[in-house]
Amino acid sequence: MAHIDIFKGDAFSAMTLGEAIRIVPNQWGLIGGMGLFGAKSIRGTRFSVEMKNGVIQLVAASERGTTLPGQARGKRSMVDFRTERFGLKSRITADDIDNIRAFGSETELKQAQDEVMDRQIDLRGSIDITREYHRAGALQGIVLDADGSEIVDLFDKFGITRKSVDFVLGTSTTDLGAKCKAVTRHIKTNLLGDVSMGVMGLIHPDFTDKLMGHPDFKDRYKYFTNQNGGDPLRDDTSDGFDFGGIKWKEYLAEASVPNEDGTTDTREFVPAAEAMFFPMGTRTTFRQFNGSADYVSMSNLPGQELYSAVFPDRQEDRFVDVEAMMQTLPICMRPGVLVRGHTSN
């Protein structure tokens, strides 16, 4: 019979298990796969972003050998943020590891490690979808917790108003090209020195149906095909389609949230009949800040994407808890580039 005591060895240290869970294949969704959010490690849990009300100026020609003119200086201020802890645990009981026998070259320790890895894989799936949910919030300027409460409002933090474009899809005379230009021009103007490779619009299925059913949309595709040669009115659009200078893609992400009474709620990552627009291919606009783990042995170390540890029952020796967590916060450093699309009659 395997002994719970083996979980107290170096093979199950927080450092070792942290490395193990980070090599489990990513299970996040569309936003994670885009690679928008560059990882930034911090020590501890808090960080500040310097906001500079900079002056972008044209540089005039000047004579060689003369002193260069000075750059106008803008006011600087610090915006404070805090990463949050998100984690789950899975309990291994004596029955789960009872009667484990060495098989071939596998030892009792190896099979116990396999059991922990199985738990880590399950836990990582929940952590990854949570990260996707938070990133969807960051792309809308407000990062929400699983219960729908606000973690951080980026527009409030940076003191700006969110741009909102009403596509008026309930009216047949709406000029959709003009609406798309309003989105793309606003995003380009507010990049403030960063680069972009285009504009993406992630859209709720209700928004998709209303957009494709609009007379102006249908009329434009009578004469023009999109850049990949397809027709969204005829072909499968699961890979997205181009329209009005925007790459449109339906975003079906949702996840269940357990309640204390045993019921579950479903969270849609983008509100019903809405769209979220943001720039693609930026360098510094989106960041995932990762803080130090909530373990004494790893305090104040540079933040990592994921952490894991095991905690044996030291009183009665009846179970081992496997934990997985992240200490993180995704943010948009330039929330002025985030545009909300919605529709009214």
Secondary structure, 3 states (H helix, E strand, C coil): CCCHHHHHCHHHCHHHHHHHHHCCCCCCCHHHHHCCCEEEECECCEEEEEEEECCCCCCCCCCCCCCCCCCCCCEEEEEEEECEEEEEEEEEEHHHHCCCCCECCECHHHHHHHHHHHHHHHHHHHHHHHHHHHHHHHCCCEEECCCCCEEEEHHHHHCCCCEEEECCCCCCCCCHHHHHHHHHHHHHHCCCCCCCCEEEEEECHHHHHHHHCCHHHHHHHHHCCCCCCCCCCCCCCCCCEEECCEEEEECCCEEEEECCCCCEEEEECCCCCCEEEEEECCCCCEEEEECCCCCHHHCCCECCCCEEEEEECCCCCCEEEEEEEEEEEEEECCHHHCEEEECCC
